[in-house]
Amino acid sequence: MIDPKDSRIWVDGCFDFAHHGHAGAMLQARQLGKELYVGVHSDEEILNNKGPPVMTMDERMTAVNACKWSTKAIENAPYVTEPEFIKSYGCQYVVHGDDITTDKDGNDCYQEVKDLGIFLVVKRTPNISTTDLVGRMLLMTKEHHYSNLDTKIGYENLIQKDNVSRFENYATDETGLNKGSLVSIYHNSNIEILVEPKSKLEKVVYVDGAFDLFHPGHINLLKEIKEKAEDEDAKVVVGIYDDFTINQYRGSNYPIMNVFERSLCVLQCKYVDGIIINAPREVNEKEKFLKSVKENIGTVVDVFPTEDFDSKYIINRVLENRDVYEQRQIKKGYKAKIEKDLKDKEDL
């Protein structure tokens, strides 16, 4: 058998919403080999096996292609992983999380590649899934929010050891093995570095916003900014508002993703060189803030208008089809029971 480190790795999925669980799977898969091909299931296959996706195929492909650990995205990958299909793309190994995914008949989607001995297991990212996000929209919950990051409890909860460790992983370069992006937080009128970048960011192009439900609008904006930054030999740094700030001006249960989740989504994007968590939204605070950026990160050569994409159009897709997505949630719960039983048998 070929050593995985010298191989092209395959990972596949629905990739509905560009959440950090999907990025985490791609990161771990990329760390195992020299390239990563990512198969994306069609809308029809997802509907048939799981229930209706929220994001379209084009939107999901855009998200996968923007992940820095994805070498190439392959559309219309079969829902049940086929050895001949993945071999046609030169992939020697298939990677999936340490859970079981079943098709519409309750069969393990990866059984065939498991039997061939070309299946590698990585750890599933906890506490995040498309099902979780849809549930937050349907139930209008806010329990996922972090407290105001300007308070001691909010700040300390965010920078706890496990979170910083995750920031370090998602800040890695395109190999997933070496230092890459900057991670920092604005606290007490000063920028604190949580994860050092691979090299100092001498010149910076800055943009800030909520970046909730990280979607193609955000990705295309960051791609445009990255191209302009390269013309000035500068790096892209993204300021991310905390949950309290967003909820103050958007109300309801916004943001749907909390500040930790949104930070990881932005961090995994290949058009981003660094992030500043808890960036100020108010104009009168930005002069002092940008001074701290210059002192602690690099000279700001350009500031783009605040990202103001409203993620409501995505939420409306769910709410306008509430009955359909509620049935999907019920079906997912039933499937989860079958998948747990299969996993328990496999572990015996």
N, C-alpha and C positions, 0 to 999 in steps of 0.2 A: 504493500500500500504506500502511496505517496504521503510524505509528511504534510499535515495540514498547513504548516508554516510556508510551504512552497506551493500551495494550491490556491485555486480560485474557489471561494466559498459561495454557497447559495443560501439565501434566506428568503422566505416568502410570507405573504400575509395580505390582509385587507388594507392595512395602513389608513384606516378611517379616522380622521383627525391626525394632525401632526403632533401627537403628544410625546412626552419624553420616554414613555414605555417603549414605543416603537423605535425611537432613537437609541435607547439602551440596548435593544436587541441587535440593532445594526452595529453599534459600537463593539459589543462583545464578539459578534461574528467576525467583524473586521480584524479584531485583535488576534484571531486564530489563523489567518491566512494572509496572502499577499494582495488579493483583490476580493471585492465583495459585489456579487450580482444580486439584485433584489427583485424578486418576482412579485408583481402586484395583481391580485385577482380582479376579474371583471365584475362590473355591477351585477350582471346576470348570475354569475357563480355565487356571489355573496348573498344575493336575494334568495337563491335556491337552497343554500346550505345554512344560512345564519339569520337572514332577515335583511331588510333594506339598508344599504349604506347611506350615510348622511352626505358624504362628499362624493363628487363624481370621479370617474376614472382619471380625467385630465387633472383635476385638483389633487388627487392622491399621487399621481405621477410627478407633479410639480414638487410636492412635499418631499418625496423620496429622493428625487434628483438633487434637491437642495441640501440634503444631509451630507455632511463632510465625509462620512465613513462609507457612503454608497459610491461604488465605482461606476455602476450602470444600473438603471431601473429597467425591468422587462415587463411590459404590459401583457395582460391576459394570461398570466400564469395559471395553470390548473389548480383548483382548490385542493384536490388530493395530489400531493407531490409525486410526479412521475420521474423515475430515474432517467429515462431516455430524453425527456424534455430538458432536464438540468444538464445532462451530458452534452446536449447539442449546443450549449453555451460554454462548454469547456470547464464546467464546475465539477469538482471531485468530491465535495462534502456538502451536506445539508445541515444547517444549524437551526435549532428551535429552543424555546424556553423549557424549563423543567416542569411543564404542565402538559396536558394532552389536549389536542384539538381534534374534534370529530367532524365528519361530514353529516349530511342530512339523515343518513341511515344509522348514525351512531358508531361508525367505524373510524379508527385512528387514521388521520390524514397522512401520517408519516410511517405507517407500518411497513410499507414496501422498502423504503430506504433504511429503516431500522434493521430489517432482515438482511439487507446487503452489507451491513456494517459500515455505512458511510454517513451515519447520523451522529452529530455532536450536540451535546446539551449545554446550554448556558442558563444562568439564573434569570428567572422572570422578574421584571421590575415590579416591586410591590406597590399597592395603593393607587394604581392608575390604570384605566382601561377606557375604551370608547363607551362601554356600558356604564361605567362610573360617570362619565361626562354627560351622557344622555340623561342619566338619572338626576343629576344636579339641575338640568334644564327643566325636566318634568316636575320635580318636587320643589324647585325654587329654594334649595338649601344654601346656607352660608357657613356651615360648620367647617368647610375646607379652608376658609380664609385665615390668614395670619393676622395677629393683632398689629396695630399701628407700629411700623418699624422705627418710629421716632421714640417709642417707649422702650423701657428696659426689657420688659417681657417679650415684646415682639422681636426686638433685635437679637436677644439671646436665643430665642426659639429658632430663628432663621440660621444663625451661625453655629448651631450645635455641630458636634464632630461628624456625625453621619452625613449631614447636609454638605459640609465643606468637602468631605471625601467624595461625594457625588459630583460636586462642582469640579473637583480636580479631574475626575474621570471624563466629564463632558467637555472639559477645556483642552483635552488632548488634541494633537494634530490629526491629519487624515489617516494615519496608521492606527490611531487609538492607543499608541504606546509611548509617545514622546510629548513633552510640553508643547502647548499651543497657544491658547487664548488667555486673555486677562479676565479675572473675575474680581470685582471690587464692590464695596457698599458705601453709600454716602450716609454718614452717621455723625451727629454732633457737629455739623458744618464742616466735615472733613472726609476725604475719601480714604478708606482703609482697603488695602490690597489683601484679598483672601487667597487668590491663586496667582502666582507670578506668571507672566507670559514667557514664551521661549526667547524673546528679545524685547528690548525696550521699544515702546511705541513713540517714536520721536515726533511724528505728526499725526493728528487725529481729525477725522471727520465724524461729527456727532449728530445723532438723532435720538429722540426719546419717544415714549408712548406706553400704552398698556400691553400691546401684543398679546391680547387674549385670544384663545382658540387659534393659535398660530396658523395662518392660512395663506393661500397664494397671493393675496393682496399685500401682506407683510413681506413675503418672500420676494416678490417682484420689486417692491420698494427697496429692499436691502440690496438686491442685485444691482439696481440702478445706482444706488449710493456707492456700492463697492467699485463699480466701473469708474465713477467720477473720482473716488478717492485714489484709485490707482494712477489716474492722470496727474495727481498731485503728489504721488509717492507717499501717500498717507494710509492710515489704517482706519477701519470702521469700528467705532465704539457706540454701543447702544445703551441708553438710559432706560430703565424699567421702573414704572411706578409701582408703589406697594398697593396691597389690596384695599386698605383704608382710603387712600387717595382716590382710587377708581370708583369705589362704592359711593364716595361723597358726591361725585358728579354724575355718575350713571345710575345710581340707585339700584332697586330690585335686589337680585342676588349676584350682581356683577362684582368682580370678574368670575367667570365660570371656572377658570384655572387660577389657582393661587399663585402668589409671587414666586415661590420656589419652582413650581411647575412651569410657569412662563419663562423664568430665567433659563431653565434647562432647554426649553424649546428654542429660544433665541441662540443659546450657546452652541447648540449642535449644528446651526446653519453655517454653511461654508462661506457665506458672504460677510460673516461677523468675525472681528478680531478681538473683541473684548466687550464686557458688559459692566454697567454700573447699576447695582440694585438700589432701590429707594431714591431714584433721581427725582428732583423737585419738578412739579408741574407748573407752579406759579411763576410767572415771568419775573416778579420782583425778587425771587430767590436765585434766579439763574446766573446773575452776574457773579455772586459769591461762589456759586457752585462751579462755574467754568474756570474761575481762578484756581480752585482746588484741583480741577482736572489738569490744568497746566502745571501745577506744582507737583502732582503725584503721578501723572500718567504721561502727558505729552502736550505739545503746543496744538491748540485747536485751530485748524486752518479753515474750517467751514462748519456751519451749524445748519442742518436741514430742519424744515418746519416739523413740528410735532406730528408723529404718526397718529392719525385720527380715524383709522378704519374702524367702522362699527361692526362687531361680530354678530350683530342682531340678525343679519340675513341668514346666518347658519342656524342660529337658535330658532328662527321662524320656520325653518324647514322641519324641525322636530315638532314644534308646538302646533303648526298647521296640520300636521299628520299625527297628532297625539295618539289616536287609537292604534295606528300602525306601529308606532314606536313603543307603546305600552305593551303590545303583543310581542314585539321583539324582545323586550326586557323579560317578559314571562318565559318566552322560548329559551332565552339565554340562560335563565335560572335553571330550567329543566335540563338543558344541555350540560350545564356545569356539573349537575349531579351525576350524569352519565360519565362525563370526563373524569370526575373524581374517582368513581368506581373503577374505571379502566386504569387510572394511575395507581390506585391501591393494589390492584391485581398485578400490575407490572412490577411494583416494588417488592412483592412477596419473594 
